[in-house]
Amino acid sequence: MSKSPTRPHGPATLGVHGGAGDRTPGSPVVPHITQSATFHWATPEDGELLYSRYGNNPNQVQVGLKAAALEGTEAAIALGSGMGATSMALLALTSSGDHIVASSRLYGATQTLLAQELPRRGVETTFVDPDEGGWAAAMRPQTKVVFIEIPTNPTLRILDPRPIVALAHGRGVKVVCDATFASPVNFRAASVGIDVVIQSATKYLGGHSDIIAGIASGSAEIVAEITRMSRLYGPALDPHTAWLLDRGMRTLDVRVRRHNENAMAVAMWFESRSEVATVIYPGLASHPDHELASELMDGFGGMVSVVLAGGGEAADRFMRRLSVGMAAPSLGGVETLVSQPRFTSHASLSREVREAQGIPDGFLRLSIGIENAEDLIADFEQALGG
Ligand SMILES: Cc1ncc(COP(=O)(O)O)c(C=O)c1O
């Protein structure tokens, strides 16, 4: 925004106006799409050299400023995917010989990056099961980063980041948190001391399941280093996609509030059904982290997980019968999407390991959309075969 606000603006206002500067008469209310790879420039006297791989295309800059405003950080960079944001942040914060401590409950590709890819570049990770603890014991003199996810996929556990941040900062270690499932409307991770917040903007920020994008937010110094990495490795966000992401972010607050409301209604309804063995939703008093979620977050989110008593067959049947909800992976769009982690994010694990992680056959992950809750409930009722 062009003028400093007299009081900090709320997320709905920041979603609409954050990062937008030009209010001179005749300038467009909606930013132009600057669909140009390169920009006129002759010598350094012409100022900063603009190039759309550099992250300084006006659409990329604008959406980064909006994301920083929403997260409450000094800076942010918008990149070509959530994994682009995660991998550039980790490359920026580590060098060969360094060590990472990570939660064992992470998005599958992040886990693979940490467990298999970064070791090939001389960076090792020790995984900590958040239920068992042992964060301090996992730290080494070479530890540079702690990586966590809040809430976790697909069991929707809420990890308390505050003791982890205190431990890490006491040793000069940075904490990175993937807060995609919450979005900055429900949880602003930087407010509890997280150094780098990752969003897969493909999900709630974009909000329409039509773009792939990611955001890394943090201090100006860290974001500058992430920007340096991304200029070299190249996962830039296309300007048109940046513009679409900005359009999505304008309605982030209203969408997330509706996702929260619908998910609560659906979770309560599932709890009343005998076909459902377990309902996992941080907003329910039965959730193991309900109190922590209430303290830490402004909303419980749009993700609900259930375990059907009839196991895998019942889950397959439920998926095939959906007529409002859609059977598809991913999350955070306006439409309700349902997936089975045993076939998607956790397909590489044996049934025993999955069960030990609380993901038995019959486990459905629902990204509850913004449809009418009654229509979703009626759809789920017929899909259960009731
Ligand atoms: C929690 C989380 N983080 C990161 C990602 C990766 O995001 P993207 O697909 O935009 O690279 C995903 C994708 O599903 C995710 O669920």
The ligand as an ORCA input file, in Angstrom:
! r2SCAN-3c Opt
* xyz 0 1
  C       2.334    -29.218      2.813
  C       2.852    -29.113      1.406
  N       4.004    -28.487      1.191
  C       4.522    -28.357     -0.054
  C       3.880    -28.891     -1.144
  C       4.488    -28.748     -2.507
  O       3.824    -27.766     -3.209
  P       3.892    -27.621     -4.806
  O       3.118    -28.763     -5.385
  O       3.323    -26.264     -5.051
  O       5.346    -27.709     -5.177
  C       2.667    -29.549     -0.973
  C       1.949    -30.130     -2.133
  O       1.020    -30.877     -1.999
  C       2.137    -29.667      0.343
  O       0.969    -30.303      0.575
*
